[in-house]
Amino acid sequence: MTILSYNPADPEDLVAEVDAPGAEAVRAAVGRARAAQPGWLAAGAAARSAALTRFAGAVEERAEELTALIVREVGKPVAEARGEVGRTAAILRYYAQAPYAPAGAVHETAAGEGLLLTRRRPYGVAGLITPWNFPLAIPAWKAAPALAVGNTVALKPAPEATACALRLAELASAAGLPEGVFTVLPGGAEEGAALVDTADVVSFTGSTGVGRAVVRAATERGVPVQAELGGLNAALVLPDADPEQAAAHLAAAIAGYAGQKCTATSRVIAVGAAHEPLRAALVKALGLVDDAACGPVISAAARDRLTGAVESARAAGATVLTGGGVPERPGWYVEPTLLADVPAEHPLRREEFFGPVAVLLAAADLDEAIALANDTPHSLATSVHSRSLDVALAAADRLDAGMIRINAPSSGVDFHLPFGGAKGASHGEREQGAAALDFYTASRTVSVLPAGGA
């Protein structure tokens, strides 16, 4: 099998062409990573910290090159691509301090002399399966904590982000990470399945269907697994909110990077009197979003799925308030789109479509708005827009989402805090922040008793 990665803004531009290694090669690579792991752990906190710091420096030194590669391979707008490169370096620097963090605790014995310890230790090889939409940042926020606590890493990127992942591996090597410590394995489903079948701990980000299969396979083997499966995210706009400001936030969350973020807003819920002014403001704001902020979707198949869903909703009685078409230019572009009157059971209200398309819903009051927001099996991020902090905080307590942002776009992540959703949006422990260090380690209890004797 040959992996082909094309520029979504210029489908004639072939960015990467590599042969998929196959399942046996993946198993062999995991074996080499497992052999390298004891030495990586034994190198000590200072060595791991220094290596991650050098890795961050290598990313920073090549920031413009990496920005251009992200733009070319996955179609990310240049400002967002530059921000992702900066975030990648910041993530590596953040976790470069983690090797010095406490790895356990000392406890009093229940009776008599002795010492009781709890200690967290790495599993071995962390198998990471990552998507294309954040081709550097997501691999970094999975790999950095795993490496910091003494695991080695085998990374299987999405085929559409092959070039970015291979360049990241080159930078890791240039930063002095030993051979076998950070390995990139390009490929497709066969390579991903082989990685899940051989790694000692598994972290996945991607589609719901594939993620559930990953969880089942890892669970059957008895290895720890976490999976981030996306979200059908809502934004609640209350009557006291500034409609222009809320619309600006929502337009960014709907159409920024063509809505290709698991935290993007796909359902806008206007409460009471907020509906009409928000509708007008949001139509205007989405109409002002240009290619510099939106960009193309990742593939022709993604474009066709989005436009097909819009036409299906229109046929079912929905109204297209703005957008809904495909610009006449090269590349896989979709206009930022807002629909109203979408039937409750239509897929646009039930499934994640991963594009610059959202539906506008009306709620009579906050209770109805919260019920609408919670009516999804994939609840990752929700935003609440109100001038009343009391109302916003009360709403936050009743929303099922894993991340709640007040007076801000839903599409924002703080890498030093836990990241994950509710219901079917996530499985297992949280990613990012200190929570990731717990996921990539197992707790051991050690009892030390006096040896006795004269």
LINSULRA-V965113 format. One line per field, one symbol per residue. phi: phi as a letter, one per 40 degrees, with the letter a starting at -180 (. if undefined). burial: b if it has 24 or more other C-alpha atoms within 12 Angstrom, else e. A space follows every 50 residues. Layout:
# LINSULRA-V965113
phi: ???
burial: ???
This chain:
# LINSULRA-V965113
phi: .bcbbbcccacccccaabcccgcccccccccccccccdcccccgcccccc ccccddcccccbdcccdcccdccbgcdccccccccccdcccccdccccdc cdbiabbcccagchabbbacbccibccbbbcccbcbccdccccccccdch ccbbbbccdcbccccccccccccccgccdgcbbbbcibcccccccccbcc abbbbicccccccccccccccgbcababbgabcbbbbcdccccccccccc ccccbdffgcbcbccbbbbccfccccccdcccdccccccbccbcgcccac ccdccccccccccccchcbccaggbbccachccbcdbbbbgcddccdccb bcbfacbbbbbbbcacdccccccccacbbcbbbbbacccdcccccdcbcc ccbbbbfacccabbccbcbibbfccabgcccgfcdcccccbbcbbbbbbd cggc
burial: eebbbbbbbbbeeebbeeebbbbebbbebbbbbbebbbebbeeebebbbb bbbbbbbbbbebbeebbbbbbbbbbbbbebbbbbbbbbbbbbbbbbbbbe eebeeeeeeeeeeeeeeeebbbbbbbbbbbbbbbbbbbbbbbbbbbbbbb bbbbbbbbbbbbbbbbbbbebbbebbbbbbbbbbbbbbbebbbbbbbbbb bbbbbbbbebbbbbbebbeeeebbbbbbbbbbbbbbbbbbbbbbbbbbbb bbbbbbbbbbbbbbbbbbbbbbebbbbbbebbbbbbbbbbbebbbbbbbb ebbebbbebbbebbeeebbbbbbbbbeeeebbbbbbbbbbbbeeeebbbb bbbbbbbbbbbbbeebeebbebbbbbbbbbbbbbbbeeeebbeebbeebb bbbbbbbbbbbbbebbeebbbbbbbbbbbbbbbbbbbbbbbbeeeeeeee eeee
